[in-house]
Amino acid sequence: MDINIDALYNILKQNQGDVNDAIGSKNKTIVVTSDPLALIAEKTKMLLAKKDKDEQVLFAEDQEWMESSSDLDHEINVNMVFMA
């Protein structure tokens, strides 16, 4: 059985819109700008905002650990004073 790849491709292209509608896919918005550096600056700004948000979460976790560590360190220091 011979399969004509070109015919299959044409059928796929003819029905692609129906398939996209059936699965609910959305088209991405295309931005046209005369200043490509503005797009880079916007992307950098978004990456920095995401990085800051991630660091705040890590900082909160680190702060809890540091507080529990400082209590333990204080207890160790008190015990060392009694040993000396």
GITA-V577443 format. One record per pair of residues at least 6 apart in sequence whose C-alpha atoms are under 7 Angstrom apart, sorted by the first residue. I is the first residue (numbers start at 1). GAP is how many residues later the second one is. If there is no record, write none. Layout:
# GITA-V577443
I/GAP + I/GAP
This chain:
# GITA-V577443
none
